[in-house]
């Protein structure tokens, strides 16, 4: 009988002597991962547009919409193998004054940026109001309002693309020739999401006092088209990027890279021997320059 009583006492002591704060058996391994925990985003992954999450995609070809009681359009070209599982660079291409979106929709020759970007980037070919980013036939006091209307146009285009396609938000670029390069400068000046611009034969269309962005810049001019206005455009983006006036040869010839630029905003200048043209080397050089900015 004494033995039974002793066993009962030992059992009672064991039941009452446990730690009230001990975790349940399922928590016994504190270092085990919690299956319900939210997965941390990859710090190395680029910031992605909303289209990477729930974008429905956009069809290749012409897209139209109405803005400020005007019918507007752009042409979209997707890279081979496009999927929203990958964030893609975006290149905005702007035709010269008097042109149309078809200017950069070539599949051969010096303007074949479609071929250059075919595997690597989303291409949006923009179109200006009545084909002119600046209408020189209108009084100068109308030009600022045209700039604002075109900025609204790009805001809408980018909103559509971001909503339905997967964009690398750190790799949005603008490029163009002549007036299209001039308005690429407006985008680089007035927007903060334009990582770099690549232009040929361009002049300043913006008020420098209104600039909020500082893009990297690739600029080409022909020896036969050099004038004070085109040189002022080149020098504005060189100086804004913190560069010195001296430069070092870089690829492809005849390009040079300005010295002392801020690391995030290199500026390259390529002076070719011809006049007001988009030179043969420019399309491939444009993309080679932009690729340096892709993280």
HELIX and SHEET records of a PDB file:
HELIX    1   1 UNK A    2  UNK A   16  1                                  15    
HELIX    2   2 UNK A   25  UNK A   27  5                                   3    
HELIX    3   3 UNK A   51  UNK A   54  1                                   4    
HELIX    4   4 UNK A  101  UNK A  104  5                                   4    
HELIX    5   5 UNK A  113  UNK A  117  1                                   5    
HELIX    6   6 UNK A  129  UNK A  131  5                                   3    
HELIX    7   7 UNK A  140  UNK A  142  5                                   3    
HELIX    8   8 UNK A  143  UNK A  164  1                                  22    
HELIX    9   9 UNK A  179  UNK A  190  1                                  12    
HELIX   10  10 UNK A  208  UNK A  210  5                                   3    
HELIX   11  11 UNK A  223  UNK A  225  5                                   3    
HELIX   12  12 UNK A  228  UNK A  240  1                                  13    
HELIX   13  13 UNK A  282  UNK A  291  1                                  10    
SHEET    1   A10 UNK A  61  UNK A  67  0                                        
SHEET    2   A10 UNK A  70  UNK A  77 -1                                        
SHEET    3   A10 UNK A 121  UNK A 126 -1                                        
SHEET    4   A10 UNK A  88  UNK A  94  1                                        
SHEET    5   A10 UNK A 167  UNK A 177  1                                        
SHEET    6   A10 UNK A 196  UNK A 200  1                                        
SHEET    7   A10 UNK A 216  UNK A 222  1                                        
SHEET    8   A10 UNK A 267  UNK A 272  1                                        
SHEET    9   A10 UNK A 255  UNK A 258 -1                                        
SHEET   10   A10 UNK A 247  UNK A 249 -1                                        
END                                                                             
